[in-house]
């Protein structure tokens, strides 16, 4: 690593000038497990399937983010609509951690680099290339990092029990969707990446610092290749029933993951 780059000046001190638990109050009886996704339509359908109430909120410059408690039988979980992009996503997660979150199930779309991966197929990342900036503020510099190390086996077992197929592989996490160049695409494929997203490596690094257990998975959307880009089901309003099924997978796992 080139130590002269600012992103490589990692500070091991967990305390900062501004700390989440100093600006966000702990919420009494906050559910241990939180489920979140990025797509607004999918999130709204997910919470509407269960009795729910707002128990807290946080906000960004774009507006308020309600935090819901969902009652599912005798169990409760929390849910909120995640922000897209590593800085915004992790910034909001810091507030959820301060409120009392211990486990996070996060799901969203990814672009696939392998045409054999079908649209809306479930992908579970096990490693991530850190082509974003946020993770370097939470974990010492490295080219890649492990993700889902505590949840992968349990989640895969859950999917197998439900006879739901999935693919495990390396993800390329980037900050710049319009700088996914052909040369970078080729390099990431050579490194073993099967998909690309914008949050995974940052969420994994944040979770290590804050000791939060994370299950982060994707459903395949657009396809990247040297010849063209195919948006497939990337739009928020396409294949809603299939995406609602993905949400129910996340909810189901939340009820059994301990």
NUTI-366288 format. One record per residue (C-alpha): z, y, x; residue number from 0. Coordinates in nm, 4 decimals. Each point is the difference from the previous one (the first is absolute). Layout:
<nodes>
+----------+----------+----------+-----+
!       up !    north !     east ! pos !
+----------+----------+----------+-----+
!        Z !        Y !        X ! NUM !
...
+----------+----------+----------+-----+
</nodes>
This chain:
<nodes>
+----------+----------+----------+-----+
!       up !    north !     east ! pos !
+----------+----------+----------+-----+
!   0.0000 !   0.0000 !   0.0000 !   0 !
!  -0.0708 !   0.3570 !   0.1168 !   1 !
!   0.3466 !   0.1563 !   0.0085 !   2 !
!  -0.1412 !   0.3541 !   0.0004 !   3 !
!  -0.1089 !  -0.0336 !  -0.3636 !   4 !
!   0.2541 !   0.1454 !  -0.2470 !   5 !
!  -0.0121 !  -0.3114 !  -0.2198 !   6 !
!   0.1258 !  -0.2065 !   0.2930 !   7 !
!   0.3146 !   0.2107 !   0.0476 !   8 !
!   0.2103 !  -0.2347 !  -0.2119 !   9 !
!   0.3624 !   0.1049 !  -0.0519 !  10 !
!   0.2397 !  -0.2920 !  -0.0539 !  11 !
!   0.2611 !   0.2250 !  -0.1617 !  12 !
!   0.0053 !  -0.0939 !  -0.3721 !  13 !
!   0.1405 !   0.3409 !  -0.0955 !  14 !
!  -0.2339 !   0.2916 !  -0.0508 !  15 !
!   0.0565 !   0.3669 !  -0.0800 !  16 !
!  -0.0708 !  -0.0769 !  -0.3671 !  17 !
!   0.1139 !  -0.3430 !  -0.1239 !  18 !
!  -0.0831 !  -0.1684 !  -0.3339 !  19 !
!   0.3585 !  -0.0719 !  -0.0987 !  20 !
!   0.0918 !   0.3655 !   0.0534 !  21 !
!  -0.2615 !   0.1296 !  -0.2441 !  22 !
!  -0.0108 !  -0.2854 !  -0.2534 !  23 !
!   0.3041 !  -0.1276 !  -0.1876 !  24 !
!   0.0743 !  -0.3692 !  -0.0356 !  25 !
!  -0.0604 !  -0.1158 !  -0.3582 !  26 !
!   0.2766 !  -0.2056 !  -0.1617 !  27 !
!  -0.1083 !  -0.3538 !  -0.0915 !  28 !
!  -0.3407 !   0.0518 !   0.1561 !  29 !
!  -0.1938 !  -0.3312 !  -0.0128 !  30 !
!  -0.0201 !  -0.1812 !   0.3332 !  31 !
!  -0.3695 !  -0.0782 !  -0.0458 !  32 !
!  -0.2755 !   0.2558 !  -0.0573 !  33 !
!  -0.3610 !  -0.0711 !  -0.0993 !  34 !
!  -0.2666 !   0.2611 !   0.0674 !  35 !
!  -0.3765 !   0.0387 !   0.0024 !  36 !
!  -0.2471 !   0.2796 !   0.0693 !  37 !
!  -0.2395 !  -0.0162 !  -0.2964 !  38 !
!   0.1255 !   0.2200 !  -0.2838 !  39 !
!  -0.1590 !  -0.1985 !  -0.2828 !  40 !
!   0.1334 !  -0.3306 !   0.1320 !  41 !
!   0.3473 !   0.1464 !   0.0431 !  42 !
!   0.0078 !   0.1402 !  -0.3532 !  43 !
!  -0.1044 !  -0.3314 !  -0.1503 !  44 !
!   0.2610 !  -0.1795 !   0.2099 !  45 !
!   0.2974 !   0.2038 !  -0.1177 !  46 !
!  -0.1220 !   0.0076 !  -0.3603 !  47 !
!   0.0307 !  -0.3792 !  -0.0119 !  48 !
!   0.3811 !   0.0234 !   0.0170 !  49 !
!   0.2851 !   0.2110 !  -0.1350 !  50 !
!   0.0451 !   0.2783 !   0.2531 !  51 !
!   0.1826 !   0.3249 !   0.0628 !  52 !
!  -0.0075 !   0.2711 !   0.2643 !  53 !
!   0.3062 !  -0.0311 !   0.2250 !  54 !
!  -0.0907 !   0.2485 !   0.2738 !  55 !
!  -0.2859 !   0.2000 !   0.1415 !  56 !
!  -0.1316 !   0.1398 !   0.3217 !  57 !
!  -0.2919 !   0.2319 !   0.0612 !  58 !
!  -0.2747 !   0.1139 !   0.2306 !  59 !
!  -0.2054 !   0.3184 !   0.0000 !  60 !
!  -0.2237 !  -0.1744 !  -0.2554 !  61 !
!   0.2768 !  -0.0416 !  -0.2549 !  62 !
!   0.2913 !  -0.2099 !  -0.1175 !  63 !
!   0.0140 !  -0.3773 !   0.0555 !  64 !
!   0.2152 !  -0.1751 !  -0.2626 !  65 !
!   0.1937 !  -0.3107 !   0.1006 !  66 !
!   0.0288 !  -0.2528 !  -0.2822 !  67 !
!   0.2396 !  -0.2828 !  -0.0748 !  68 !
!  -0.1763 !  -0.2943 !  -0.1650 !  69 !
!   0.1999 !  -0.2457 !  -0.2077 !  70 !
!  -0.1526 !  -0.3475 !   0.0277 !  71 !
!   0.2142 !  -0.2496 !  -0.1838 !  72 !
!   0.3427 !   0.0236 !   0.1590 !  73 !
!  -0.1345 !   0.1462 !   0.3242 !  74 !
!  -0.0822 !   0.3541 !   0.0999 !  75 !
!  -0.2379 !   0.1318 !   0.2626 !  76 !
!  -0.1089 !   0.3513 !   0.0910 !  77 !
!  -0.3598 !   0.1195 !   0.0064 !  78 !
!  -0.1939 !   0.3090 !   0.1027 !  79 !
!  -0.3573 !   0.1080 !   0.0682 !  80 !
!  -0.0576 !   0.0209 !   0.3779 !  81 !
!  -0.1822 !   0.2775 !   0.1804 !  82 !
!  -0.3215 !  -0.0721 !   0.1911 !  83 !
!  -0.0045 !   0.0477 !   0.3787 !  84 !
!   0.2663 !  -0.0891 !   0.2543 !  85 !
!   0.1910 !   0.3314 !   0.0263 !  86 !
!   0.0318 !   0.0496 !  -0.3767 !  87 !
!   0.0689 !  -0.3664 !  -0.0720 !  88 !
!   0.2748 !  -0.0353 !   0.2598 !  89 !
!   0.1474 !   0.3405 !  -0.0826 !  90 !
!   0.0597 !  -0.1109 !  -0.3585 !  91 !
!   0.1322 !  -0.3397 !   0.1121 !  92 !
!   0.2655 !   0.1810 !   0.2032 !  93 !
!   0.1346 !   0.1479 !  -0.3236 !  94 !
!   0.0018 !  -0.3420 !  -0.1706 !  95 !
!   0.1905 !  -0.1427 !   0.2965 !  96 !
!   0.2582 !   0.2763 !  -0.0320 !  97 !
!   0.0342 !  -0.0750 !  -0.3726 !  98 !
!   0.0902 !  -0.3613 !   0.0760 !  99 !
!  -0.3184 !  -0.2082 !   0.0326 ! 100 !
!   0.0450 !  -0.3187 !   0.2050 ! 101 !
!  -0.3257 !  -0.1849 !  -0.0670 ! 102 !
!  -0.3494 !   0.1353 !  -0.0658 ! 103 !
!  -0.3030 !  -0.1739 !  -0.1471 ! 104 !
!  -0.3011 !   0.2239 !   0.0576 ! 105 !
!  -0.3561 !  -0.0808 !  -0.1006 ! 106 !
!  -0.3320 !   0.1783 !  -0.0069 ! 107 !
!  -0.3661 !  -0.0204 !   0.0866 ! 108 !
!  -0.1534 !  -0.0599 !   0.3391 ! 109 !
!  -0.3514 !   0.0062 !   0.1327 ! 110 !
!  -0.1246 !  -0.3345 !   0.1269 ! 111 !
!  -0.1900 !  -0.0548 !   0.3241 ! 112 !
!  -0.1016 !  -0.3537 !  -0.0947 ! 113 !
!  -0.2558 !  -0.0432 !  -0.2784 ! 114 !
!   0.1365 !  -0.3462 !  -0.0810 ! 115 !
!   0.3178 !   0.1578 !  -0.1417 ! 116 !
!  -0.0563 !   0.0309 !  -0.3721 ! 117 !
!   0.0654 !   0.3136 !  -0.2016 ! 118 !
!   0.3681 !   0.0345 !  -0.1054 ! 119 !
!   0.1008 !  -0.2985 !   0.2173 ! 120 !
!   0.3600 !   0.0147 !   0.1201 ! 121 !
!   0.0465 !   0.0711 !   0.3706 ! 122 !
!   0.3364 !  -0.0253 !   0.1769 ! 123 !
!   0.0015 !   0.1840 !   0.3329 ! 124 !
!   0.1943 !  -0.1560 !   0.2865 ! 125 !
!  -0.0919 !   0.2515 !   0.2721 ! 126 !
!  -0.1289 !   0.3559 !  -0.0001 ! 127 !
!  -0.1947 !   0.2149 !   0.2451 ! 128 !
!   0.1813 !   0.3349 !   0.0219 ! 129 !
!  -0.2908 !   0.2426 !  -0.0354 ! 130 !
!   0.2216 !   0.2569 !  -0.1758 ! 131 !
!   0.2689 !   0.2385 !   0.1177 ! 132 !
!   0.3067 !  -0.0519 !  -0.2179 ! 133 !
!   0.1072 !  -0.3372 !   0.1395 ! 134 !
!   0.0445 !   0.1444 !   0.3496 ! 135 !
!   0.2892 !   0.2131 !  -0.1256 ! 136 !
!   0.1839 !  -0.3102 !  -0.1246 ! 137 !
!  -0.0755 !  -0.2655 !   0.2613 ! 138 !
!  -0.0784 !   0.0067 !   0.3712 ! 139 !
!  -0.3708 !   0.0140 !   0.0905 ! 140 !
!  -0.2100 !  -0.3152 !  -0.0177 ! 141 !
!  -0.3588 !  -0.0759 !  -0.0945 ! 142 !
!   0.1001 !  -0.2331 !  -0.2833 ! 143 !
!   0.3149 !  -0.1102 !  -0.1799 ! 144 !
!   0.1114 !  -0.2886 !  -0.2176 ! 145 !
!   0.0203 !   0.0643 !  -0.3732 ! 146 !
!   0.1617 !  -0.1976 !  -0.2818 ! 147 !
!   0.1943 !  -0.2041 !   0.2560 ! 148 !
!   0.2940 !  -0.0512 !  -0.2403 ! 149 !
!  -0.1958 !  -0.0451 !  -0.3214 ! 150 !
!  -0.3250 !  -0.1766 !   0.0894 ! 151 !
!   0.1224 !  -0.3579 !  -0.0352 ! 152 !
!   0.1847 !   0.0683 !  -0.3264 ! 153 !
!  -0.2903 !   0.1895 !  -0.1563 ! 154 !
!  -0.2565 !  -0.2586 !   0.1028 ! 155 !
!   0.2231 !  -0.2741 !  -0.1429 ! 156 !
!   0.0268 !   0.1936 !  -0.3269 ! 157 !
!  -0.3777 !   0.0348 !  -0.0229 ! 158 !
!  -0.0472 !  -0.3697 !   0.0735 ! 159 !
!   0.2432 !  -0.0931 !  -0.2770 ! 160 !
!  -0.2043 !   0.2122 !  -0.2402 ! 161 !
!  -0.3245 !  -0.1506 !   0.1356 ! 162 !
!  -0.1231 !   0.3436 !   0.1051 ! 163 !
!  -0.2233 !   0.0062 !   0.3066 ! 164 !
!   0.0462 !   0.2537 !   0.2780 ! 165 !
!  -0.1245 !   0.0869 !   0.3468 ! 166 !
!   0.2229 !   0.0835 !   0.2989 ! 167 !
!  -0.1255 !   0.2194 !   0.2824 ! 168 !
!   0.0108 !   0.3132 !   0.2103 ! 169 !
!  -0.0471 !   0.3452 !  -0.1538 ! 170 !
!  -0.1360 !   0.3163 !   0.1596 ! 171 !
!   0.2118 !   0.2942 !  -0.1177 ! 172 !
!  -0.1733 !   0.3356 !   0.0406 ! 173 !
!   0.0633 !   0.3626 !  -0.0937 ! 174 !
!  -0.3654 !   0.0965 !  -0.0310 ! 175 !
!  -0.2224 !  -0.1778 !  -0.2507 ! 176 !
!  -0.2990 !   0.2142 !   0.0959 ! 177 !
!   0.0369 !  -0.0959 !   0.3679 ! 178 !
!  -0.0359 !  -0.3748 !  -0.0489 ! 179 !
!  -0.3011 !  -0.0047 !   0.2302 ! 180 !
!  -0.2270 !  -0.2954 !   0.0726 ! 181 !
!   0.1361 !  -0.0349 !   0.3551 ! 182 !
!   0.3584 !  -0.0003 !  -0.1246 ! 183 !
!  -0.0919 !  -0.2427 !  -0.2748 ! 184 !
!  -0.1495 !  -0.2380 !   0.2596 ! 185 !
!   0.3003 !   0.0340 !   0.2287 ! 186 !
!   0.2496 !  -0.0715 !  -0.2772 ! 187 !
!  -0.1962 !  -0.3078 !  -0.1080 ! 188 !
!   0.0016 !  -0.1233 !   0.3611 ! 189 !
!   0.3777 !   0.0512 !   0.0013 ! 190 !
!   0.0309 !  -0.2249 !  -0.3038 ! 191 !
!   0.0461 !   0.2557 !  -0.2777 ! 192 !
!  -0.1144 !  -0.1167 !  -0.3428 ! 193 !
!   0.0826 !   0.3160 !  -0.1949 ! 194 !
!   0.0820 !   0.3710 !   0.0281 ! 195 !
!   0.2625 !   0.2149 !  -0.1741 ! 196 !
!   0.1859 !   0.3288 !   0.0486 ! 197 !
!   0.3730 !  -0.0851 !  -0.0133 ! 198 !
!   0.0894 !  -0.3511 !   0.1160 ! 199 !
!   0.0920 !   0.0499 !   0.3661 ! 200 !
!   0.1967 !   0.3153 !  -0.0832 ! 201 !
!   0.1978 !  -0.1691 !  -0.2777 ! 202 !
!   0.0780 !  -0.2940 !   0.2289 ! 203 !
!   0.1265 !   0.2280 !   0.2785 ! 204 !
!   0.2086 !   0.2035 !  -0.2462 ! 205 !
!   0.1505 !  -0.3191 !  -0.1437 ! 206 !
!   0.1093 !  -0.1169 !   0.3438 ! 207 !
!   0.1847 !   0.3239 !   0.0694 ! 208 !
!   0.1656 !   0.0117 !  -0.3432 ! 209 !
!   0.0676 !  -0.3767 !  -0.0274 ! 210 !
!  -0.1866 !  -0.0300 !  -0.3299 ! 211 !
!  -0.1657 !  -0.3307 !  -0.0871 ! 212 !
!  -0.3644 !   0.0495 !  -0.0952 ! 213 !
!  -0.2634 !  -0.2132 !  -0.1682 ! 214 !
!  -0.3255 !   0.1932 !   0.0327 ! 215 !
!  -0.3200 !  -0.1536 !  -0.1299 ! 216 !
!  -0.3489 !   0.1070 !  -0.1016 ! 217 !
!  -0.2650 !  -0.0812 !  -0.2522 ! 218 !
!  -0.3485 !   0.0244 !   0.1481 ! 219 !
!  -0.2126 !   0.2932 !  -0.1133 ! 220 !
!  -0.2874 !   0.1624 !   0.1907 ! 221 !
!  -0.2019 !  -0.1833 !   0.2648 ! 222 !
!  -0.0868 !   0.1588 !   0.3366 ! 223 !
!  -0.2907 !  -0.1245 !   0.2092 ! 224 !
!  -0.2395 !   0.1311 !   0.2641 ! 225 !
!  -0.2732 !   0.0384 !  -0.2612 ! 226 !
!   0.1761 !   0.1642 !  -0.2934 ! 227 !
!   0.3170 !   0.0707 !  -0.1941 ! 228 !
!   0.0528 !  -0.1718 !  -0.3340 ! 229 !
!   0.2750 !   0.1546 !  -0.2138 ! 230 !
!   0.0298 !  -0.3118 !  -0.2208 ! 231 !
!   0.3275 !   0.0377 !  -0.1993 ! 232 !
!   0.1443 !   0.2917 !   0.2008 ! 233 !
!   0.0040 !   0.2439 !  -0.2936 ! 234 !
!   0.3336 !   0.0354 !  -0.1801 ! 235 !
!  -0.1675 !  -0.0738 !  -0.3345 ! 236 !
!  -0.1949 !  -0.3143 !   0.0926 ! 237 !
!   0.1164 !  -0.3610 !  -0.0650 ! 238 !
!   0.3247 !   0.1170 !  -0.1576 ! 239 !
!   0.0916 !  -0.3399 !  -0.1455 ! 240 !
!  -0.0311 !  -0.1684 !   0.3393 ! 241 !
!   0.2096 !   0.2725 !   0.1606 ! 242 !
!   0.2619 !  -0.0350 !  -0.2747 ! 243 !
!   0.0224 !  -0.3694 !   0.0909 ! 244 !
!   0.0626 !   0.0981 !   0.3637 ! 245 !
!   0.2844 !   0.2240 !  -0.1193 ! 246 !
!   0.1558 !  -0.2915 !  -0.1875 ! 247 !
!  -0.0084 !  -0.2032 !   0.3215 ! 248 !
!   0.2016 !   0.2745 !   0.1701 ! 249 !
!   0.2482 !   0.0160 !  -0.2885 ! 250 !
!   0.0369 !  -0.3775 !  -0.0091 ! 251 !
!   0.0729 !  -0.0176 !   0.3715 ! 252 !
!   0.2501 !   0.2851 !  -0.0285 ! 253 !
!   0.2053 !  -0.2080 !  -0.2433 ! 254 !
!   0.0364 !  -0.2970 !   0.2360 ! 255 !
!  -0.0028 !   0.1598 !   0.3474 ! 256 !
!   0.3503 !   0.0034 !   0.1445 ! 257 !
+----------+----------+----------+-----+
</nodes>
